[in-house]
Amino acid sequence: MISIKEIKDSVIHLFFPHVCTGCGNDILDKESVLCIRCIDAMPETNFELHPDNPVEKMYWGRLPINSGTAQFYFTKESLMQHLMHQFKYKNNRALGIQLGRLMGDQIQKASRFKVDGLVPLPLFPVKEKRRGYNQATLLCLGMAESMNVPVIDSAVIRPQHTETQTTKGRIERWKNMEGKFVLQDPDLIKNKHLLLVDDIITTGATLEACGAELLKAENVRLSIATLCVAS
């Protein structure tokens, strides 16, 4: 016999379908916004398991980091580009948090990432207000659930607006970021191993500038993690 709850759930699903953000499939867990097929299709790098991976090499001679990783490869016209667009520009906050959980699940398997706190890369306040949220903070919230570490989002701020980095080369990107981050509360992070988090890494200039500011605090160790790396 069909229960009243099953009938109610069917009616709700008819008018408010719960479908996968990646492919539109309606066969997925109630607590997930991604189906198993899309999760399996996301191109993992496994960088977290390998020292001297491409993200860590990117910072050789630039920034003294303990460890670095990016969870997935990013290419144009791909599933990852679609998912990034959804959670950055389409207000899909649940997706951002779930992607963060996936990051945290993998990162905590690597002993190199035993950190004391997660630091989302700050957005310029006007930009964050216009978007409604910081996408790096959403990732951190999901990661915190998996890794059981706090999110520290007030130690460093980004008081100045920066021009878009999209069309700039590495040197131009670094110059564009000079002085754009300010360490606001060094006591909050002193003697801690921090994991600086962002959505994507290309040349690494933005994370480098923010990381250099965090390292001004007493006895801070720094690692870096992003959702994607441009390939």
C-alpha positions as CSV (number, residue, x, y, z in Angstrom):
1,M,0.0,0.0,0.0
2,I,1.3,3.5,-0.9
3,S,1.7,5.7,2.2
4,I,0.5,9.2,2.6
5,K,4.1,10.3,2.8
6,E,5.0,8.7,-0.5
7,I,2.0,10.5,-2.2
8,K,3.0,13.8,-0.6
9,D,6.7,13.3,-1.7
10,S,5.5,12.5,-5.3
11,V,3.4,15.6,-5.5
12,I,6.2,17.8,-4.1
13,H,8.6,16.3,-6.6
14,L,6.2,16.9,-9.5
15,F,6.0,20.7,-8.8
16,F,9.5,21.1,-7.2
17,P,11.7,18.5,-8.9
18,H,14.9,17.7,-7.1
19,V,17.4,17.1,-9.9
20,C,21.1,16.9,-10.4
21,T,22.8,20.3,-11.0
22,G,25.2,18.6,-13.3
23,C,23.0,16.7,-15.7
24,G,19.4,17.1,-14.6
25,N,19.0,13.5,-13.6
26,D,16.3,13.1,-10.9
27,I,17.8,9.9,-9.4
28,L,19.9,11.3,-6.5
29,D,20.0,11.4,-2.8
30,K,17.7,13.9,-1.1
31,E,20.7,15.5,0.6
32,S,22.7,15.9,-2.6
33,V,22.6,18.2,-5.5
34,L,24.8,16.0,-7.6
35,C,24.0,12.5,-8.8
36,I,26.5,9.6,-8.5
37,R,27.3,9.7,-12.2
38,C,28.3,13.3,-12.1
39,I,30.4,12.9,-9.0
40,D,32.2,10.0,-10.6
41,A,32.8,12.0,-13.8
42,M,34.5,14.9,-12.0
43,P,38.2,14.8,-13.1
44,E,40.2,14.3,-9.8
45,T,43.8,15.3,-9.7
46,N,44.8,13.3,-6.6
47,F,47.4,16.1,-5.9
48,E,46.7,15.9,-2.2
49,L,48.4,12.5,-2.1
50,H,51.6,13.6,-3.9
51,P,54.3,16.0,-2.7
52,D,55.8,18.3,-5.3
53,N,52.6,18.2,-7.4
54,P,52.0,21.0,-10.0
55,V,50.3,23.3,-7.4
56,E,53.2,23.1,-5.0
57,K,55.7,23.5,-7.8
58,M,53.9,26.7,-8.8
59,Y,55.0,28.3,-5.5
60,W,58.6,27.2,-5.5
61,G,60.6,30.4,-5.0
62,R,57.5,32.5,-4.6
63,L,55.8,31.5,-1.3
64,P,56.8,29.1,1.4
65,I,53.9,26.8,1.7
66,N,53.8,23.4,3.5
67,S,51.5,21.7,1.0
68,G,49.2,22.5,-1.9
69,T,46.5,20.9,-3.9
70,A,43.6,21.4,-6.3
71,Q,40.9,18.8,-6.3
72,F,39.7,18.7,-9.9
73,Y,41.0,19.7,-13.4
74,F,39.1,22.6,-15.0
75,T,38.6,22.8,-18.8
76,K,36.3,24.9,-20.9
77,E,33.0,23.4,-22.0
78,S,33.2,20.8,-19.3
79,L,31.2,19.5,-16.4
80,M,33.5,21.4,-14.0
81,Q,33.0,24.7,-15.9
82,H,29.2,24.2,-15.6
83,L,29.3,23.4,-11.9
84,M,31.7,26.4,-11.2
85,H,29.3,28.7,-13.1
86,Q,26.3,27.4,-11.1
87,F,27.8,27.9,-7.7
88,K,29.7,31.2,-8.4
89,Y,27.1,33.1,-10.4
90,K,23.7,31.3,-10.1
91,N,23.3,31.4,-6.3
92,N,23.6,27.6,-6.0
93,R,25.0,27.7,-2.4
94,A,24.1,24.1,-1.7
95,L,26.4,23.0,-4.6
96,G,29.3,25.1,-3.2
97,I,29.0,23.4,0.2
98,Q,28.7,20.0,-1.3
99,L,31.8,20.6,-3.5
100,G,33.6,21.7,-0.3
101,R,32.6,18.4,1.4
102,L,34.1,16.5,-1.5
103,M,37.3,18.5,-1.2
104,G,37.4,17.9,2.6
105,D,36.8,14.2,2.3
106,Q,39.8,13.8,0.0
107,I,42.1,16.3,1.8
108,Q,41.7,14.8,5.2
109,K,43.0,11.5,3.9
110,A,46.4,13.1,3.4
111,S,48.5,13.6,6.5
112,R,50.2,16.6,4.9
113,F,47.1,18.6,5.5
114,K,46.6,18.5,9.2
115,V,45.6,22.1,9.6
116,D,44.2,24.2,12.4
117,G,41.8,26.4,10.4
118,L,40.4,27.1,6.9
119,V,40.8,30.6,5.5
120,P,38.6,31.5,2.5
121,L,40.2,33.9,0.0
122,P,38.4,37.2,0.7
123,L,36.3,39.0,-1.8
124,F,36.2,42.8,-2.2
125,P,33.2,43.7,0.0
126,V,31.2,45.4,-2.7
127,K,31.6,42.4,-5.0
128,E,30.6,40.0,-2.2
129,K,27.5,42.1,-1.4
130,R,26.5,42.1,-5.1
131,R,27.0,38.3,-5.4
132,G,25.4,37.7,-2.0
133,Y,28.2,35.4,-0.7
134,N,31.9,34.5,-1.1
135,Q,32.2,31.3,-3.1
136,A,35.5,30.4,-1.2
137,T,33.6,30.6,2.1
138,L,30.9,28.1,0.8
139,L,33.7,25.7,0.0
140,C,35.2,26.2,3.4
141,L,31.9,25.5,5.1
142,G,31.6,22.2,3.3
143,M,35.2,21.3,4.0
144,A,34.8,22.2,7.7
145,E,32.1,19.5,7.9
146,S,34.4,16.9,6.6
147,M,37.6,18.0,8.3
148,N,36.2,19.1,11.6
149,V,38.3,22.3,11.7
150,P,37.0,25.9,12.0
151,V,36.6,28.5,9.2
152,I,38.6,31.7,10.0
153,D,37.2,34.4,7.8
154,S,38.2,37.6,9.6
155,A,42.0,37.4,9.9
156,V,42.6,38.9,6.5
157,I,40.5,41.3,4.5
158,R,40.4,42.7,0.9
159,P,39.6,46.3,1.2
160,Q,40.6,47.3,-2.3
161,H,38.9,46.5,-5.6
162,T,41.1,44.8,-8.2
163,E,40.7,44.7,-11.9
164,T,39.7,41.3,-13.5
165,Q,42.7,38.9,-13.7
166,T,41.3,37.0,-16.7
167,T,43.2,38.7,-19.5
168,K,46.4,39.4,-17.5
169,G,49.7,37.5,-17.6
170,R,51.6,36.3,-14.5
171,I,53.6,39.5,-13.8
172,E,50.6,41.7,-14.5
173,R,48.4,39.6,-12.2
174,W,51.0,39.9,-9.3
175,K,51.2,43.7,-9.8
176,N,47.4,43.9,-9.8
177,M,47.3,42.2,-6.4
178,E,50.1,44.1,-4.6
179,G,48.8,45.6,-1.4
180,K,45.2,44.3,-2.0
181,F,45.1,42.2,1.2
182,V,45.4,43.4,4.7
183,L,46.1,41.3,7.8
184,Q,43.4,42.4,10.2
185,D,43.8,40.1,13.2
186,P,47.2,38.5,13.5
187,D,46.5,37.1,17.0
188,L,43.7,35.1,15.6
189,I,46.0,33.0,13.5
190,K,49.4,33.0,15.2
191,N,51.0,29.6,15.8
192,K,48.5,28.0,13.4
193,H,48.8,25.9,10.3
194,L,46.3,27.5,7.9
195,L,44.7,26.2,4.7
196,L,44.0,29.0,2.3
197,V,41.1,28.1,0.0
198,D,39.8,29.4,-3.3
199,D,37.7,28.1,-6.2
200,I,40.3,27.9,-9.0
201,I,44.1,28.4,-9.4
202,T,45.6,29.6,-12.7
203,T,48.9,31.6,-12.2
204,G,48.5,31.6,-8.4
205,A,49.1,35.3,-8.1
206,T,46.0,36.1,-6.0
207,L,46.6,33.3,-3.5
208,E,50.2,34.3,-3.4
209,A,49.4,37.8,-2.4
210,C,46.9,36.7,0.3
211,G,49.2,34.0,1.6
212,A,52.1,36.4,1.9
213,E,49.9,38.6,4.1
214,L,48.8,35.7,6.3
215,L,52.5,34.7,6.8
216,K,53.1,38.1,8.5
217,A,51.4,36.7,11.6
218,E,53.6,35.0,14.2
219,N,54.7,31.4,13.5
220,V,52.0,30.8,10.8
221,R,52.4,27.8,8.5
222,L,50.5,27.9,5.2
223,S,49.0,25.4,2.9
224,I,46.8,26.0,-0.2
225,A,43.8,24.2,-1.6
226,T,41.5,25.0,-4.5
227,L,38.5,23.3,-6.0
228,C,40.0,23.4,-9.5
229,V,43.2,23.9,-11.4
230,A,43.2,25.3,-14.9
231,S,44.6,22.7,-17.3
